[in-house]
Amino acid sequence: MPYTTNHELPLPIQRRLPSQAQDIYRMAFNRAFDSYLDDAGREERSHRIAWSAVKRAYTRNGGDWVRR
């Protein structure tokens, strides 16, 4: 299911990522979810794509996610 706000994201995403990274995650997830309409695993695939988008813009520094 697409997310309209960051407050709808899974709690682990909300707790781990800064708000800008959550925006990236949400937008990437929604685009991917809309792209794989006939795919039975589209939600799982969309989460993987969203994480990839976050990892392109952010990196982990200790326990925190920071902008590259």
Secondary structure, DSSP 4 states (H G I P E B T S, - for coil): ---SSGGGS-HHHHHHS-HHHHHHHHHHHHHHHHH-TT-TTHHHHHHHHHHHHHHHHEEEETTEEEE-
